C-alpha cells in the first residue's frame, strides 16, 4: 500500500482551476506572437529550477553557473561536485521535457532507475540506478535527530511497483497536478535510493505534469519555488507532518496537496509577472539599441546583463549567431557607450550591466508579494 490522494474539496478545486487559467494565460502570452526574449525566459526558468532543486540538497552554484549548465558551457567558477550534480540534473530535466509529447513513452521501473542514474552518475558509490540495499533514515542537519525512517529495503521493489502502476493507470479524469504531487510524496516516503531521493521526487513530479499536456509545460515546474530559501523549511515541515516519522501510507496527504497547490499558484503568478517585466525591459532595451545605432543583436547581451547575468564572449556569440571577432567588437562598443562594464582579464573576461542598464530593469520590477490561497495546517 502507498499513499493515496485525499478527497479534494471545492476550495482546492477552485485553486486548481485558477492555476490552470494562469498557465493558459501564460501559454497564450508566450505563443500568440513570436517573442524575441523567449529564449532568455526559457533559459532563466530551467536554470532556476535546476539550481533550486539542487540547492535544497546543499549543492549550491551561482545563478551564472546555473545558466552555463543549461547552455552546456564551462562554469565561471571551478568545477565542483555541486557543479557536476547540477549538470547531471540538467540532463535529467532535459529528458523530462523531451518526452513531454512522446506518444511511445511509458512509466516503468527501468525509466525511474535510468532517470536516477542520470542524476547520480557522478557518484557511483551512491549506487545510481539501483534500489537501496538496506536501512535508510533522514536526519535533521541542525539537530542531528532522525526525523524519518524509510520502509524496509525488502519492501522497496514492491512499493515502487505500486507507484509505477499508479502512474501507468492514472485516472484520465483526475487532476494531473494532484497525481504529480502524490508521485513526489510517495517516492520521497519510500526513499528507494541510497541518495538523491529528493531530487528524483521533484523531477518525477515535473515529469507527471508535463506528460499530461499542461499549458506552458516547460514553465510548470515548482522546483524554483521549493529551492527558495524562504520555502525550504516549509517544504520539509509539511513532508514531516504527513510522513509522521516513519513509513505510514495511511496518513492524510491533504496538507501536502495544499502545499503543492500553493507552490503551483505562486510559481504561475511569478512566471506571469516575470513575463510582463521581461517584455517591458526588452522593449526599452530595443529602443536604447535603436537610439544608439547599435546592431539589433546587441540586445541579447544587454538583456542578459539587465537580468543580472554575467556575459561572456562565448555566450554572446551563440545567442547572437556571430563570429568571435564580431562578438568582441560588439561587446567593446557596448562598453564604450557605458552600457556594459568589463570584469577580469584575458580568457577570464566577462561583462556586467552598467548602472544605466540595471536601472532599466529596476524600473519595471514588480515587488508585490503573492499570498498562498490555501492553509496547509
N, C-alpha and C positions, 0 to 999 in steps of 0.2 A: 504493500500500500504506500502511495506517495501523497503529498499534499494535494487536496482538491480545491478548485476555485470556489470561493464563497458565494453566497447569494448576493447579487448586486441590487441595490435599492435604486429608486428613482433619482436620488441625488447623484449617485455615481454615474448613472446612465446620462444624466444631463451634462456632466463634466466630460464624459466620453464623446458625446455629440458635439460639445464645444471644441474639444481637441480636434475632432475630425474636420470641423468647419475651419479652424485655424490652419490646419495643414492644407486643405483645399485652396484656401486663400493664398497661402504661401506658394503652392504649386502654380496657381494662376499667375501670380506676380512674376514668377521666375520664367515661365514658359509661354506667356501670352505674346511676348515680343522679345527678340534677342537682347540680352543684357551683356554688355562687354565686361562687366565686373563679375559675371557668373563664376568664372574660373577662380578668382580670388576668394569668393564666398565659399565655394566647394572645398578649396584647399584649407581655408581657415577652419571650416566646420569639421572636416575629417581630422585635421591635426589637433584640434581641441578635444575631440572625442578620444583619440588615441592617447594623448597626453593625460586627459582626465582619468581614464581607466587605469593607467599605469601609476599615476600619482597616488591613487588610493593604496597601492602596494608599496609605496616608498621609492618607486623607480622614477625619479624626477629628472626631467630635462627642461631646458628653456623653451619658450614659445618659438624661437627662431630655429632651434634644433628640431622641434616637432614638425615645423613646416618643411625643413630639409628632409626629414624622414619621409614625409608624404611624397616629396618630389624625387626620392631616391638619390639625394645628394649627400656629400660629406658633411659632418657636423661642424658647427662653428667652434665648438669646444672639443675636447678629446673624446675618443670613442670609449665609453664606459659600459658597464653591464646594463645600466639604465638605458643608454642609447640603443644597445643591441636588443633589449627587451621591447622597446618602443618600435624598433624596426621590424621585429618579428610580428608584433601585434598589427602593424600596418599591413603585412602580408595577409594575415587572417581576416582583417576587416575588408581588404580589397576583394578577397574571395567571397565574403558575405555579400558585398554589393554586386559582384559579378553574377552570382547565382540568383539574384532577386527575381529575374524573369526567365530562368531556365526551366523549360517545361518538363525536363527529364530529371530534375533534382529530386532526391529522396532523403528524408531523415533516416539515419542508420547509426549503429554503433561505430562503424568504420568512419563515417563522416565526423562524428563527435571526437573520436580519437585523433583523426587527421588534423582537425582544427586545433586541438590541444598541442599536437606536435609542432604545428606552425608557430605557435606562441612560445613554446619552451625548448625549441631545438638547440638553442644556445647553451642549455644546461642539461646535458644528458644524465647527470647524476640525479636529476629530479624526475626521471622516468617519463619523458614526454610521450604522449600517445598510449600510455598504459594505465589501467586501473591501479590504484594504490594497493600495496600488498598487505597492509596491516592497519593498526590503530592510528587515528588522527584526531587532533583537537585544535581548537582556535584559542589563542592566548591574547589577552589584552596587553598591548605593548606598554601601557603606562603602569598598570598594577601587577603585571605578570601573572594574573589569575587566569585559569582556564574558564572560558565563557561558553564554550560549546564543544561537545564531543559527537563526532560523526557516527553513523551506524557501523556495525562490524564489517570488516573488509569482505567477508563471505557474502554479505547482502548486496554489495555494490553492483555486481553484474545483473542481479535480479531487478534491483530498483532502477538502474539505468535503462534496463529493458522496458520497464513500465513507463519511464519518462519518454523514451523514444516512441513507444506505442502511442502515448498520449499526443505526441506531435504528429505522428503519421495519421492518426484518426481524429484529428481536431474537428469539432462540430463546425460545419461551414457557416452556420448562423451565429456562432459565438463571436465574441469580440476579440480580435487579434491582440489588442493591447492588453487584455486580461490574460490570454493564453501565453503571451510573451513574458508577462510578469511572473506567471506561475512556473514557466520553464526556468527562469532566473532563480526563483525561490527554491525549486526542487533540486537543481544542480548544486546550488550553494549548500543546502542542508545535507544532501547525500555526500557531498565533498568527495567525489570519486577519484580525484587525482592526488598525488603526493604534494603537488604545488600548482599554483595557477588557477585554482578553482574560482576565485572571484572574477578574474579576467575572462575565464571561459563562460561564466554565468552571464556576465554583462554582454559579451559578444553573442551568445546564444539568444538573448532577449532581442537584440537588434536583428538577428537573422530571422526570427519568427515574424517580426513586424514587417520587414522588407519583403518577405516571401508572400505576404498577404495582399500585396498590391496597394499598400497605403500611399496616399498622396505625398509627394515630395520625399520619397523613400530615403534618399541619400542624406536628408536633413532630419531624420526621425529619431536618431539615437539620443538617449538621455545620459550617455557617459560623460559628457561635458558637465552636466548638472551634478552628477554624482561625485565627480572629481573636484568640484569646487570646495575649497576649504570650509566654507560656511555650511556645507551639506553632508560632509563625510560622517560627522558624528551622528547626525540624524539617521543616515543610511545604516550605520552599524547598530544603532539603538533599535530601529524597527525590526531588523533581522533578529536581534537578540530577543526582542519581545515576542515575535512569532515563533522563533525556534525553541525558546524555553530551556536552553542549556544542553539539550540532547535531542536525538532523533525522535520526534513526536509528530508524525504526519497528520494526526487527528486535530491538531491545534488550529485555531481560527486564523486564516490568512488575510482577513479583511483589512487590518491595519497596513499590511504590505501592499495590497492592491491600491489602497487610498494613497499611500506614499508614492507609488509609481504613477498614478494618475496626476497627482500634484506635479511630479517631475516632468511629465509629458506636457502638461498645461504650461508650466513656466518656460520650458525649453521652446515650445512652439511660439509663445509670445516673444521670447527673446530673439528667435530667428526672424520673426516679422519685424521687430524693432531694428534688428541688425540690417535686414534687407532695405528698410526705409532709409536708415542712416547711410548705408553704402551708396545707394542711389543718389542721395543729395551730395555726398562728398565727391563722388565720381563726376557729377555734373559740374560742380565748381572747379574741380581739377581740369576738366576738359576746357572750361572757359579760360583758365590760367594758362594752359598749354597753347591755346589759340592766341591769346593776348601777347604771349612772348615769342610767337612764331616758332615754336618747337615742333618737332615731328610728333604726330599723334601717339606713336608707340611709347613715348616717354611717360605717358600716364601710368603705364604698368609699374614703373619704378616709383613714381610719386604716390600711387595708391598703396603700394606695399609699405612705404615709409609712413604715410598718413595713419595707417592702422598699426603702427608700432613695430614693424618688421625691419630687420637689417637687410640691406640689398647688396648682393654680390654680383660681380660681372657675369658669372656663370648662370645665375638665376635670371638676370635681366635678358641675357642672350636667348634663353629658352622661351620666355614668355613673349618677348618682342620679335623673336624669329630673325635675329640679325647675327652677323659675324662678330668676332672678338673686337676687331678694330672699330667697327661702328658702335658697338656697345660702350667701349672705352670713351669714344668721342662724345656720345650722348651723355654719359654719366659726368664727364668733365664739364660739359656745358651746364648741366643742372647744378653742379657745384658753383660754377662761376656766376650763375644767376641767383645764388643764395637759396636754392630750393632743397638741396641735399648738402649734408656735411660729411666729409670723408673721415674715416677712422682706420687706424692701423697702417701698416706699410706693406709694400710689395704684394706677395701672394696672399697675405692675410688681410688685405684691404677690403673694407666694406663701407657702406654709406647708410646714414640715417637721415630722417626727415629734419629739416630746419624748423625753427620755431614757427616760421610763417606757415609751413605745411601742417605742423601739429595743430596750429590754431584753427585751420580749416576743419580738421577732424573734430576738435573740441566744440566748435560752434554748432555742430549737428548731433552731438551726443545727447541722448535722452537719459535722464538719471532717475526716472520713476521706478520704484521697486514694484515687483509683481507679487501680489499676495496669493498664496496657495488657496484653492477653492474648498478643500476638504480637510477635516481634522483627522489625524492618524492615531489619536489615543483618546 
